[in-house]
Amino acid sequence: MKAVAALFILIWSTGFIVAKAIVPVADPNLFLAARFALASLLFLVVAVAARVPWPPWREVPRHLLAGVLLQAGYLGGTYWAVAQGLAPSVMALLGTLQPLLIAVLALVVLREVPMR
């Protein structure tokens, strides 16, 4: 299990470096579309093989919206910023502030106190 966690951290942490590497050779949006398509196919195969139950159809739009906001919004914005010249290291630091920003927005917009 520790090896899987280490592999996940390695793959996730290289995302900003990959963003910088693909900018000279590919459109970031096209690259992300291909990446999401391949990841979707992989997850579909794993889910079918594991016989994971699918969510009810009424919940699918929520799942799709969450996926678009988390992946396309966050990673799309990240790759766009790097393509515009922002250093991947700065973008990584900004990305680490995302949970703090969400907690502040929860306080201000939803008047909800995050769990302790």
N, C-alpha and C positions, 0 to 999 in steps of 0.2 A: 504494500500500500504506500510506503514511503517513496518507492521508485516512481509510482504513478503521480504522486504529488510533486515530486521533483521534476518530472517530465512536463507536467502542466505549468509549473513556474517557469521552466526554461522556455517553453513555447510562448507563453503569455508575455514574458518579459522581453522577448525579441521582437515583438510587434512594432515597436517604435523604430528599431533598427531596420526592419523590413520596409517600413514606410519610407525611410530615407533611401534605401537601396533601390526601390522600384520607381521612384519619381523620375529619374532620367530615362527610363526605358518603357514605362507604361503609364497610362492614365490611372490615377488612384481609384477612381470610381469603377472603372472596368476591372481592375485588379480585385477590388473588394467584391464586386458582383460575382466574379469567377470563384473567389475564395468562399463566399457564402453559398454558392451553388454546390460546390464540392463538399463543404461541411454539412449542408442539408442532406445531400445524398448519403453521406457517411452515417449521419445520425438516423436517417430513415432506415437504412440497412440494419444498424445496431438495434433500433427500437423494434423492428419487425422480428429480427432473430431472437430478441429477448422477450417477445410477446408482451411488450409494455402496453398497458391500456391507454387508449387515446382519450383526450378530454371530450366532454360533450360538445356538440356543435355550437351551442350558445356561448361557450367559453372561448372558442377559437379566435374570434376577433380580438379579445383581450390579449391572448398569447401573441398573436401577430403584431399588435400594437407595441407590446413590450419588447418584442424582438427587434422591430424597426427602430424604436427609440434607443434601445441599448446598443445594438450593433451598428445599424446604418447611421444613426445620429452621432453616437460617440466615436466610432471608428471612422466614419465618413468625415466628421469634423477634424479628427486627429490627422488623417492622411491629407486632407485639404490644407491644414495648417502647415504641415511639414512640406507639402508641395509649394506653399507660398514662401518658404524659407525659414520657418521656425525650426530651431534645433530639436532633434528628437529627445534630447535630454531635458529640455525645457518642457516639451509636451508631456513627457513622462511625469515630471513634477506636477504639472497642472492636472494630469489625470489622477494623481494620488489625492488631490483635493476634492475629487468628485463626491465621495461619501460625506465629507464635511459640508459641501454645498447642498446636498440633498437634505441633510439634517437641519440646516438653517432654513431651507425652503419649507420643510415640514413644519417648523415652528411658525414661520411667518404666514405662509399660505393656508396651511391646514389647521393651524393652531394645535398641533399635535406634538407632544413631547416624545422624542425618540427614546427607545428602551435604554436602560442603563446597563 
